[in-house]
């Protein structure tokens, strides 16, 4: 890039020779137009940018300038901010914008924002004209390491989260790590909870590396500080790249989450923490928890179930608890009724044959998919209760002990 910052590239390889790249680096948004031009059909001339007011105010001018510099005609549309606006009604408004702009099949949608923007913009791109290309420019940690990679798009309905959606892979993903410097603390916590999740289900070395980084951040007391630290920023970029590479490997092996696969490398394992997490989000009308915060509680619940079923050693559960604690403080949940959450879990969209598929742990770095009929209701209930109490208990532990 122009300032000499190192660019990391992670390939996402799919069936039939398809692939796209995730480009990661400080200031990467300045290359958004170049990356788009290299990734799209040569006939592409219009870029429909979807964002929200907060993100566009921070990074919109930079993104638009980069796209126009590559010769694209650009128009933008801003959706309301928040998970509760990731709906069919909002998607319909986005589709109206694409139509009014005159987007054609060779043109492109650009998602500039976090996971909500990426999911909705990707869904609009998937259904408009039966599918147009889109480029992800994720600006939150969670979207950079998880939701921008893999092609899942969708919206929520009154019946549950992401019940309407499509698999629609991006043409490219551009991750500008500078955007993390303007994130609220809670958004970083949400992202780190997802990072802990990914290491926990598939790569112990990634889990330990992420945990060491968080421990060092905690030791320095730099959770809300963005002072210049080149070595720290380089390691952050490498961790993001490693997280993306892990997600890419899973997606390459099981792009559409094959119903017949329950092995430790199926895409189902990425749902670790999401069974309870989605229930928490829905029961609180998507107002109390960021998605990653809810997943943090969900990971604790799934870890508790794993231990109570004799799959996971207590020391491994303690390490998981410590990693979630290092990710950052979670909103209080002690007032929520565990039995209500357990009943909501039964409506999980990942159910097969009427049975929830729990993603549990045999050890850190090794997941197991378990049929919900093999998990007693009393175990689920006790585990949810324990998980809801865990964050407050961990907050009483001196920082140096939560390792």
N, C-alpha and C positions, 0 to 999 in steps of 0.2 A: 504493500500500500504506500501511499504518498509519504507517510511519516516514517517509513521503514519498519513498521511493526510486522511481526511474523504472522503469516496466515496459515492456519491449519485447515486441512481439507479431509473430510471423512466421506468416503463413498457409500452410498446405499444401493446395493445390487439386488435386483429383483428378477423374477422369472422372465424368460423370453428375451434376454439381453437388455432389459430395461435397467436404467440406473440414473441416479442423480447425486449431486454432491452437496454436503453441508460445509459451507465455508465459515470459518470461525476466526475472529481476530478483533483487536481494538480498532475502531474506525471502519469496520467492514461495510457499514451502510454507504460509504462513499463509492463502493464497488457494486452497489445494487443494480445499477443500469447495465454495467459491463457483464455481470453474471447473468442477468436476465437475457441480454442479447445473445450470449453464448448458449443459453439453454433452451431458447424458444425457436419456433419456426421462423425462417427469414421473413415471412409475410407479416409477422406480428408488428403492429404499429401503435396500438392503443393499450394503455395500462390503467386499469380501474383499481385504485388504491382504496382499501377499506381499513379504517382505524377507529379510534375513539378520540374524544376531545383532548384528554390529558396527554395521550401518547403523541397525537399529531402535533400538539403544541410544542412538544419537546423535540421531535424528530421528523415531523412531516416535511419541513422545508428541505432538510438534508436528503430525505428519500426522493422527494419530487425532483430536486435538482439533479440527483444522480440518474434518475430515469430519463429526464429530458436531455441530459448530457449524452445519453446513448441513442438519442433520436426518437424517443417514444412520445406520443401525445398522452398526457396524463390528466385524469380527473379523480377527485377523491370524494368519499362519502363517509360520514362519521356516525357510528352506531352508539347507542347509549352504553354506559359503562356498567359492567357487573354481570355475573352469571345469570341473574334472573331475567336478563334481556336476551339471552341466547335462545330465542324462540322462533317458531314458524312465522309469527307476525313480523319480527325483525328481519328474518330471512326474506320474506316477501318484499319488504321495503328495499333490501339490498338488491334483489332481483330487478326491481323497478329501476334502480339506479343504473344497473348494467345495461338494461334495455334502452334507457334514455340516452346513455352515453354512446350507444350504437356499437357495443362490443360484438365482434365477430368471432368465429370459431378459432381463428389463428391468434387472436388477441389474448390478453392475460389479466387475471385478478392478482393483486398483491395484498397480502395480509400483513399489516404493520401493527403489531401489538402483542398482547399475551395470548393465552390459550383460548379465551372466549372469542376474541377477534379471529384467531386462526381457525377455530372450529367452524364458526359461522361463515367466514369468507370462503373457506374451503368447501363447505356444503353448497353455498351459492354457486361456486365455480363448477361443482360436480353436476348440478342439475340444470344450470343455464345452458340452453342450446344442446342439452344432453351431454354437457361436459366441455369446459374450456380449460386451458392451462392456468395454473396459479403458482405463485412464488411466495414462500414464507419468509418474513423478516421478523422473527420473534424478539420481543423486547423484555420479557421476564425470564428469570432463571428456569422456572418450571417449563415454559414453552420452549426454551432453547434446548433443554436436555431431553424433553419427552414429547409433548404434544405436536411439535412442528415436524417430527420425524415419524414416518410410518403410514401416513395417508388416511388416518381415521378422521372423519369430519362429521358434524352433526349438530343437532339442536335438542333442547329439552322440551318436554311436554308436561302437562299436569300429572301424568301417570309416572313420570320418572325422568332421570337424566340420560341424555343422549339416546333416547328411544327412536329417534328419527335421524338417519344419517346415511353416509355412503363412504366406501373406500375410494379415495381419490388422491393419488400420490402427487406431491408437488413436483414442479419442474426443477426447482432448486430451493435451498434454504440458506439464508445469509444471517449469521449470528454475529452481531456487533456487541462485544462484551462491554463496551463503554456504556451501554444502556443500563447495565446493572447498577451504575453509580447513582442513578436517580430513583431507584426503586425504594418504596417504603420497606421498613424492616419486616413487616408481615409477609410481603411478597417474597423476600429472600428466604424467610422461614419456610414458606410453602414450597419453594423450589428445592430447598435442601432436604425436606421430607421426601420428596420424589426421588432425589438423588440417593438417599439412604435406602429407599425401597428397591431401586434398581440394583444396587450392590447386594442387598440382602437376598434377592431371589436368584442371582445368576453369576456373581463374580465377587468372591470374597476379597480379592486384592483391590478391586474397585471400592468395595465397602470400607476397607481399612484405610485406603488412601483418602477417601472422602472424609472419613471420621478424623483422620490426622489433621487435615486441612481445617476442619471445623474446630478442632481442639486448639489449634494454633491461633485461629481467629479469636476464640474465646479467651485464650491466655493473654493475648495482646489487648483485649477489650476493644477490638476494632469492628464489632458487629455493625455499628452505624457510621463508621468512619470511612472515608474514601480518599485518604491521603495517598499520594503517589508512592507505590512500592512495586518496582518493576518485577522483582522475583516473585512476589505474591501474585501479581496480575498474570504472569506467565503460567504459574502453576494453576491458577483458576481456569485459564483458557485450556490447558492440557486436561484438566478434570472434566470440563464441559465436553471436550473432544472425546475423551474416554467414555463418558456417559452416552454420547451420541453413537459411538462405535458399538457399544453394547446393545443399544436399542436397534441399531441397524442389523446386527447379526441375528437378533431374534426375528425381526421383520423379514429378513431375507429367507429365513427358514420356514416361516409360517405367516405369509403376508396377510391372509384373510382369516386368521384364527380358526383353523380347521376344527370343526366340531368333533371329529374323530380322534383328535390328539389331546392327550393329557400328560405328556412327558415333560421333563424339566426344561426343555428348550422350546416348548410350544408358546405361542403368543399369549396364552392364558396366564402364564406366570406373571406377566406385567400387571395383572389385576390384583396382585398382593396389596392388601390394605384398602382396596376400592370397594369391597363388599359392604363393610361397615361404613367406610367413608362416604359412599354415595347415599346411604341411608341417613347419615347425619346431615348431609347437605339438604336433602329433600325435606326432612322433618323440621328443619329450621328455615325453610323457604329460601335457601341460598343466601341468607343475610348474615349469619353468624360466622361461618367458616370460609376462608379461602379454600379452594379445592385441595391444595397440598396440605393444609392444616388438617382437614378432615381425613386425608390419607394417612397423616401421622398418627391420628387416633386409630385408624383402621389397621395400620401395621402393628400397633401395640396389641389390639384385640386379636389379630391373627396369630401374633407371637404367643399370646396367652393360651389360645386354643391349641397351638402346636405343643406347648409344654404340657398342658393338661392331658393331651392324648398320648403323651410319652414319646413324641417325635423329636422334640427340641430340648436340649440340656438347659438347665437353669442359667448357667454361665453365659450361654449364647443369647438367651433372652435378656439378660442383664446388659450385654453389649449392645443389643438392639435398642433397649431403653435408653442407654447412654447416648447413642447416636441421635435418636429422636430429640433428646433433651438438648444436645449441642446444636441441632438445627435451629432452635429458637423457641421462645415461649408460645404455647398454644392457647387459644381462647378457652375459658372455663367451660366444662361440660358436665359438672357434677349434678346439675339440676335436671339433666335429661334422664328420662326413664328408660332403663336398660331393656325392659320387656317390650316397650314400644319400638325401640330400635331393632330388637330381635325380630319382631313381626314385620317391620319394614324390610329387613334383609331378605325375607322370603320372596319379595317382589323384584329381586335383583334381575337385571336384564340378561345376565350371563347364565341364568338358570337353564338347565337342559333336562327335558322330560319332567318338568315340574320340580326339579331339585337344584338347589344352589350348589355351585362348584366352588368350594373354598380353596384358596391358594394358601398353603401353609409352608412351614419350614422344617426340613430335616436337620439342617445346620445353616449357618450363614453362608450364602453362596449356593445353596441347593434347595430348590422349591419342590413341593409336591402338591398336585391337584387332587383334592379329596371330595368325594361325593357327599353332599350335605346330609344324606340319610345315614352316613357313618359318623356323624358328629352329633352327639346327644344335645338336646335343647338346653339341658341344665349346664353343660359345658360352655355353650355359646353365651348363655345369660351371665354366668359367672365371669367369663372372660371379658365381656363388654363392660361389666361393672368394674372390674379391675383396671381396664384400659382407661375408663373415664376418670379414675382417681390418680392414675400414674403421673401425669405431668405435674400436678401440684406437689406430689411427694418428691419428685425429682428436683423441683425448684428449691427444696429445702436442703439439698445436698450441695456442699461446697463445689465450686466449678472444677477444681482439680480432681474431684472424685468421680465425676460423671464421664468416665472414659470408656 
